[in-house]
């Protein structure tokens, strides 16, 4: 199953369906660009778990572009994400710009102090 064929058509139907699609897919760079673009304009998604689906820092960067402009996402879980320096920088910037996020999940992921500081300063709860 390809994310490009399924996420776009179900984005407004509910978080559970989107989570099911993501569970059976790995997110490549093209998928991440689509998800990032959808995050910019979506008005119904409030929770997104992306766990270990990222394959590169470019994926993280693409999704963070959407996160910067998203106004409805309340809970984001990136647990098990394989992120390096470029992804961390993009995430720091997205978290500092986004004003809707209230919870940030990091299971089995070492959140760097800069990201932790942004969450604390903005009142974003960090959970595992």
N, C-alpha and C positions, 0 to 999 in steps of 0.2 A: 504494500500500500504506500502511496506517495503522499506526503504532507500537502504538496501543492494541489492535489486533487481533492483533499478532504477538509482541511482546516478552513479554507475560505468559505465553503458552503455551510459549515456548522458553527461558525464563530458566534453568531447571535442566538444559538439554541441552548447553550448552557455549558458550564465549566466541566461537568462530568464527561460530556461527549468529547470535548477538546482534550481532556486528560487521557481518555481512552485512546484517542488517535496518537497522542504523543508517546504513550507507553509502548506502542508497537513500531515506533520509528526512531531513527537517529536523525538529528537535525544537522543537515549539511549547510554550507554557506548560502545556497540559493533559498532553502527553506527558511533560514534565519532572517533573510532580507524580507521575505513575505510576512513572517510573523511580526517583525519590526514595523513594517508598513501598516499592518492591521492594527497593531497597538496604538498607532498614532491617531486613528479615527474611530476605534471601537467605543461604543457607549454602553455596553452591557457586561463586559468581562470584569469581574471583581477579584478573581483569584487565578493564579497561574503557577503551576509547578513545572519547572523545566529540568530539574535534577541532572542526571548524567547524560542528557541528550546532546549537549554541545560537543562538537568534534574539534573546533578550533577557536582561537581568540576572535577571529573574524565573525564567528557566529554570535559571540557575546556582544561585540561592537554593534552589529546590526540590530540585535534585539534592544540594546540600550538606546539606540536612536529613537525607537518607538516609545520606550519607557519615559524618555524625557518629555514627550508631548502627551502621554496618556493621562487622562483625567479621572478614570474610573477604577483602575486597579488598586485594590486595598492590600492584597497579600501576594507576595512573590516569594517562591521557594526555589533556590538555586542549589540545594544540597547535592553533593557528589559532582559538581561541575569541575571540569578540568580547565582552569583559567590561569593564564600567565599575566605578565605585566600589562600588555595592551588591553586585555579584557578587564583587568582590575581598574585601570585608568578610566575606561569607558563606564564601568559600573559606578565608580566614585562620582563621576560627573553626572550621570543619569540620576543617581540618588540625591545629589545636591539640588537638582533642578525639579524633579518630580515632587508634586505636593499632595498627591492622593494616597501614596503608599503608607500603610500603618503597621504592616508586619513584614519581616524579611527573614526567610528561612535559610539556614546554612548547614544543615546536617552533614557531618563528615567533611566540612570545608572550613579551613582556617581563615576566618575573616581578618584581613589586615587591619591594623589600627586606624588608618585613615577612613576606611569604610565604616568601621565600628563608631568612630567619632561622629561622622555625618549622621548615622542612625540615631545616636544618643542625642545629638543637638536638635534633630528634627522631631524627636519623640517617636521614632519608628522602633517598634518592639522587635528584637532579634530573638528568633526561636530556632531550636534544632529539630 
